[in-house]
Amino acid sequence: MRLNSPQMNIISRACMKASRSLIRDFGEIENLQVSSKGPGDFVSSADKRTEKIIIEELQKAHPDYGIITEETGIINKTNKDNRWIIDPIDGTMNFLNGIPQFAISIGYEEKNEIKCGVIFDPIKNEMFYAEKGSGAFLNNSRIRVSKKKKIKDALLVTGGPKHSSKIKEKIFTEFIEVSKNVLSPIRKFGSAALDISYVACGRFDGYWQRELNYWDIAAGIIILKEAGGFVDFFETDNDAPLKKNILASNSNIHKELSDLVTKKDIE
């Protein structure tokens, strides 16, 4: 890893430590205990175990920092100036079905701004990371967003809706609208963290998704920005600050994609 700030070292160490048990668990899918968190939303014992390892590692370094995490919730609520944002397995359903498309995602937020982050795909051994002002990297190579200039030529990725979503029809209509304007079929890979990382390194040209959780994309925000990409949050709900609608792409197609996704006649 090229970046050597204390936070980056702490995050990367936590990712590597947690990934060891995660890789073992992935090899023994049939033995995992699975409990339902709600319709279409599952959590595995691996999720909880991975999160526990990460939290322990981060708290060793900074016991006073706040933590926002998928399974445990919010830790040290009073510290809002320094917070770790954790998703132990982004792409849980892929993981549970033996599909090697999931990642550990950890971002560090300081005074409401993501300063650095790591998204680690333990199966492919790909670590995406960035720190504000220092560029974005995949393993030890600098990454940049693609240079595609027109939305019709773009390879896009999205996700959702969840089974519990109350705006399914809107999301489906939006998907159709965007599909009509691109030549290649839109991809759905099932991991928001990796989707945004793939935009950052130019594998995809753009990504949008509604009803995400903050921990899904916190680390990805800084990685994409440092790779030269644009990130917008649209139709923000002030009553649900940890819920996000995101649009991320290179600078060339950003406006076109934004116009399609936020079209008023989709309502």
Legacy VTK file of the C-alpha trace (Angstrom):
# vtk DataFile Version 3.0
C-alpha trace
ASCII
DATASET POLYDATA
POINTS 267 float
0.000 0.000 0.000
1.429 3.357 -1.092
-0.394 5.609 1.387
1.023 5.658 4.884
-1.211 7.851 7.053
-2.049 6.343 10.467
-5.711 5.916 9.510
-4.879 4.113 6.273
-2.512 1.760 8.051
-5.153 0.973 10.675
-7.869 0.346 8.074
-5.723 -1.837 5.816
-4.535 -3.881 8.791
-8.143 -4.425 9.945
-9.175 -5.478 6.409
-6.364 -7.989 6.076
-6.989 -9.498 9.498
-10.746 -9.830 8.941
-10.308 -11.219 5.434
-8.527 -14.342 6.650
-11.580 -15.740 8.438
-13.837 -14.478 5.650
-11.936 -16.479 3.030
-12.189 -19.566 5.225
-15.921 -19.035 5.670
-16.426 -18.585 1.935
-14.867 -21.992 1.437
-17.409 -23.531 3.791
-20.629 -21.846 2.683
-22.773 -24.861 3.531
-21.762 -24.660 7.207
-22.721 -21.031 7.717
-25.603 -20.199 10.020
-27.974 -17.776 8.372
-30.599 -15.704 10.161
-33.163 -13.482 8.504
-33.026 -9.729 9.122
-36.130 -9.144 7.037
-37.521 -9.949 3.597
-34.706 -10.370 1.107
-32.101 -9.156 3.587
-29.956 -11.776 5.294
-27.048 -11.791 7.645
-24.590 -14.617 8.160
-22.441 -15.608 11.070
-19.514 -14.601 8.845
-20.892 -11.042 8.665
-20.939 -10.771 12.445
-17.554 -12.420 12.894
-15.909 -10.167 10.293
-17.418 -7.045 11.834
-16.238 -8.062 15.326
-12.641 -8.482 14.124
-12.711 -5.097 12.371
-14.191 -3.257 15.347
-11.667 -4.789 17.749
-8.776 -3.796 15.487
-10.012 -0.220 15.023
-10.773 0.257 18.704
-7.287 -0.896 19.639
-5.964 2.139 17.828
-8.687 4.664 18.716
-11.101 3.528 21.452
-12.738 6.961 21.495
-13.644 7.154 17.784
-17.251 6.768 16.709
-18.190 3.759 14.588
-21.123 3.325 12.213
-21.497 -0.303 11.246
-24.105 -2.501 9.598
-24.682 -5.132 12.261
-23.870 -3.416 15.570
-25.194 0.051 14.734
-23.534 3.162 16.140
-20.742 2.954 18.733
-19.470 5.999 20.687
-22.358 8.173 19.476
-20.972 11.306 21.119
-17.919 11.435 18.849
-19.226 12.723 15.520
-15.943 14.331 14.467
-13.975 11.086 14.032
-15.861 8.037 12.782
-15.146 4.717 11.112
-17.844 3.614 8.638
-17.861 -0.185 8.248
-19.558 -2.740 6.023
-18.084 -6.143 6.941
-19.444 -7.889 3.825
-20.897 -5.761 1.070
-22.552 -8.288 -1.209
-23.817 -10.675 1.481
-26.222 -12.514 -0.828
-23.413 -13.130 -3.326
-21.274 -14.450 -0.471
-24.010 -16.759 0.819
-24.546 -18.199 -2.647
-20.882 -18.865 -3.326
-20.513 -15.986 -5.808
-17.073 -14.337 -5.450
-18.279 -10.746 -5.742
-18.221 -9.147 -2.290
-15.922 -6.896 -0.289
-14.986 -5.448 3.074
-15.516 -1.677 3.100
-14.082 0.737 5.702
-14.122 4.519 5.459
-12.749 7.128 7.858
-14.890 10.249 8.301
-13.644 13.448 9.930
-16.121 16.256 10.635
-18.663 14.840 8.170
-16.152 14.377 5.343
-14.709 11.043 4.211
-10.930 11.450 4.375
-9.793 7.973 3.378
-11.129 4.515 2.666
-10.385 0.938 1.693
-12.531 -1.550 -0.222
-10.976 -5.004 -0.169
-12.076 -7.927 -2.320
-10.478 -10.862 -0.467
-11.199 -13.498 -3.113
-9.600 -11.613 -6.009
-7.039 -10.032 -3.652
-7.907 -6.550 -4.931
-7.558 -3.634 -2.559
-8.980 -0.309 -3.701
-7.933 2.609 -1.532
-7.574 6.370 -1.440
-6.805 9.275 0.825
-7.885 12.863 0.219
-5.383 14.641 -2.014
-3.228 11.573 -2.665
-4.939 9.797 -5.565
-6.669 6.414 -5.753
-5.040 3.015 -6.074
-5.769 -0.621 -6.837
-3.131 -2.641 -5.003
0.000 -0.634 -5.926
-1.200 0.891 -9.199
-2.748 4.322 -9.613
-6.307 4.204 -10.975
-8.420 6.680 -12.950
-12.012 6.750 -14.147
-12.716 6.002 -17.805
-12.663 8.604 -20.569
-15.911 7.606 -22.275
-17.522 10.741 -23.656
-21.090 9.682 -24.491
-23.711 7.968 -22.371
-24.744 5.682 -25.261
-21.266 4.123 -25.288
-21.047 3.748 -21.505
-21.048 0.494 -19.560
-23.236 1.181 -16.522
-23.965 -0.723 -13.339
-26.773 -0.455 -10.795
-28.534 -2.489 -8.112
-31.821 -2.945 -6.274
-34.603 -2.644 -5.514
-34.805 -4.582 -2.266
-37.848 -6.755 -1.628
-39.005 -4.329 1.074
-38.695 -1.234 -1.145
-41.785 0.947 -1.403
-40.609 2.521 -4.670
-39.969 -0.594 -6.742
-41.940 0.636 -9.747
-40.049 3.913 -9.793
-36.725 2.053 -9.717
-37.792 -0.308 -12.517
-39.050 2.585 -14.649
-35.783 4.432 -14.080
-33.825 1.328 -15.128
-35.814 1.096 -18.377
-35.293 4.798 -19.103
-31.518 4.556 -18.700
-31.413 1.266 -20.655
-33.023 2.933 -23.673
-30.123 5.368 -23.857
-27.153 2.978 -23.753
-25.978 0.373 -26.275
-24.655 -2.176 -23.746
-26.988 -3.924 -21.282
-26.779 -2.471 -17.765
-24.957 -4.703 -15.278
-26.085 -5.728 -11.788
-23.251 -7.257 -9.780
-24.705 -7.160 -6.259
-22.031 -5.219 -4.354
-22.310 -1.430 -4.177
-18.780 -1.090 -2.784
-17.255 -2.984 -5.714
-19.550 -1.256 -8.227
-18.227 2.171 -7.233
-14.646 0.833 -7.103
-15.031 -0.512 -10.637
-16.150 2.944 -11.808
-13.074 4.399 -10.086
-10.707 2.123 -12.026
-12.519 2.450 -15.356
-14.108 -1.009 -15.579
-17.523 0.658 -15.483
-18.244 4.183 -16.701
-21.110 5.007 -14.356
-23.165 3.738 -11.425
-26.394 4.757 -9.765
-28.552 3.226 -7.070
-31.323 4.240 -4.706
-31.918 3.252 -1.070
-28.357 2.398 -0.164
-26.952 2.538 3.334
-24.109 4.941 4.069
-21.750 2.084 4.994
-22.245 0.538 1.532
-20.526 3.425 -0.228
-18.662 5.563 2.352
-15.197 4.272 1.419
-16.127 4.309 -2.264
-16.858 8.048 -2.198
-13.237 9.043 -1.568
-11.867 6.327 -3.876
-13.983 7.546 -6.780
-13.276 11.231 -6.166
-9.528 10.641 -5.963
-9.738 8.669 -9.224
-11.162 11.756 -10.936
-14.827 10.781 -10.766
-17.952 12.694 -9.770
-20.332 11.678 -6.963
-23.807 13.110 -6.369
-26.461 12.273 -3.820
-29.944 13.007 -5.124
-33.387 13.268 -3.508
-31.813 13.253 -0.057
-34.091 12.455 2.886
-33.023 14.609 5.839
-34.939 12.328 8.197
-32.803 9.344 7.146
-29.191 10.612 6.940
-27.735 7.095 6.653
-29.854 6.296 3.569
-28.379 7.427 0.245
-29.353 7.665 -3.427
-26.061 7.809 -5.304
-24.898 8.650 -8.799
-21.218 8.165 -9.655
-19.387 8.406 -12.979
-16.598 10.009 -14.939
-16.877 13.750 -15.628
-17.844 13.343 -19.307
-21.104 11.417 -18.926
-22.095 12.635 -15.468
-24.646 15.223 -16.547
-26.276 12.925 -19.112
-26.598 10.101 -16.586
-27.857 12.490 -13.910
-30.499 13.900 -16.279
-31.759 10.395 -17.107
-31.887 9.207 -13.502
-33.578 12.324 -12.131
-36.046 12.789 -15.010
-39.273 14.215 -13.631
-41.541 12.089 -15.828
-40.161 8.962 -14.125
-42.107 9.908 -11.004
LINES 1 268
267 0 1 2 3 4 5 6 7 8 9 10 11 12 13 14 15 16 17 18 19 20 21 22 23 24 25 26 27 28 29 30 31 32 33 34 35 36 37 38 39 40 41 42 43 44 45 46 47 48 49 50 51 52 53 54 55 56 57 58 59 60 61 62 63 64 65 66 67 68 69 70 71 72 73 74 75 76 77 78 79 80 81 82 83 84 85 86 87 88 89 90 91 92 93 94 95 96 97 98 99 100 101 102 103 104 105 106 107 108 109 110 111 112 113 114 115 116 117 118 119 120 121 122 123 124 125 126 127 128 129 130 131 132 133 134 135 136 137 138 139 140 141 142 143 144 145 146 147 148 149 150 151 152 153 154 155 156 157 158 159 160 161 162 163 164 165 166 167 168 169 170 171 172 173 174 175 176 177 178 179 180 181 182 183 184 185 186 187 188 189 190 191 192 193 194 195 196 197 198 199 200 201 202 203 204 205 206 207 208 209 210 211 212 213 214 215 216 217 218 219 220 221 222 223 224 225 226 227 228 229 230 231 232 233 234 235 236 237 238 239 240 241 242 243 244 245 246 247 248 249 250 251 252 253 254 255 256 257 258 259 260 261 262 263 264 265 266
